[in-house]
Amino acid sequence: MSGASDATTGATPAVRIDVFTLFPEVVTGYGETSILGRARGRGLLDLRAHDIRAATHDVHRSVDDAPFGGGAGMVLSPEPVFEAVEAVAAGPDGLPRPLLLLSASGRPFDQVVAHELAALSGGFSLVCGRYEGVDQRVADHLCDDELSIGDYVLAGGELAALVVVEAVVRLLPGVLGNEQSTDEESFAAGLLEYPQYTRPAEFRGHGVPEVLRSGDHGNVEAWRRAQSLVRTLHRRPDLIGARGGLTPEEVRLLADHGEVRLLREHGYD
């Protein structure tokens, strides 16, 4: 399936995401499950995995070599990566840009970046690193940017690519079914999500907060907002700081919910 608009039916075009990897089966396998599988089945996602080894020319299908200057490990060579990308770009469907390299030194990937990528009408592409790294010329002269999913090192970029793909795809209209889901979840408003409960109302002596069983939607909404603020102050105060701190309304809300001590601990007297 292509990412072209269906002008005759007015159907929402599939968002195309291309992934260049040494292990395409990892991408295609996960792409057939859960949210990604449903999105593909509904024609909302066009996920394509390309094998970098297909662009090699020697009998061993070599894709790496020792680093100049010495050092441990091997480096992913530029030639197969360039040729794999260029082959797709020269094809009838072209290549969706931007082309992003998954790299530990890349721009931090977060919910803001996920929204940016989800808003791209033409889709985007990802390059998965492997071994000790990727020849710098791939980053400098082929890719448009680099992304990192966190301050740790993986054996390769496949898991990172799937993190990016799933985080983006679940933001696409029609994928989750309930559009409110993405509005209320963690990071959507710079806060962590409030606690969630389901049946049974009592489980091994632990009950569900009474307000959630009250049927008073206004109180439920206020409780959830307060719990979201409490959880964020406890676990990720940096997110509150990035928002410029609590608003006067949020301070009053927390005070009304008995969180005076927590407010004082964070400098809100």
HELIX and SHEET records of a PDB file:
HELIX    1   1 PRO A   24  GLY A   31  1                                   8    
HELIX    2   2 SER A   34  GLY A   41  1                                   8    
HELIX    3   3 ILE A   52  ALA A   55  5                                   4    
HELIX    4   4 PRO A   78  ALA A   89  1                                  12    
HELIX    5   5 GLN A  111  ALA A  118  1                                   8    
HELIX    6   6 GLN A  136  HIS A  141  1                                   6    
HELIX    7   7 GLU A  158  VAL A  169  1                                  12    
HELIX    8   8 GLN A  180  GLU A  184  1                                   5    
HELIX    9   9 GLU A  210  ARG A  213  5                                   4    
HELIX   10  10 HIS A  217  ARG A  235  1                                  19    
HELIX   11  11 PRO A  237  ALA A  242  1                                   6    
HELIX   12  12 PRO A  248  ASP A  256  1                                   9    
HELIX   13  13 VAL A  260  GLU A  265  1                                   6    
SHEET    1   A 5 LEU A  45  ASP A  51  0                                        
SHEET    2   A 5 VAL A  15  THR A  21  1                                        
SHEET    3   A 5 PHE A 124  CYS A 128  1                                        
SHEET    4   A 5 LEU A  99  PRO A 108  1                                        
SHEET    5   A 5 ASP A 145  SER A 148  1                                        
SHEET    1   B 2 ASP A  64  ASP A  65  0                                        
SHEET    2   B 2 VAL A  75  LEU A  76 -1                                        
SHEET    1   C 2 GLU A 202  PHE A 203  0                                        
SHEET    2   C 2 HIS A 206  GLY A 207 -1                                        
END                                                                             
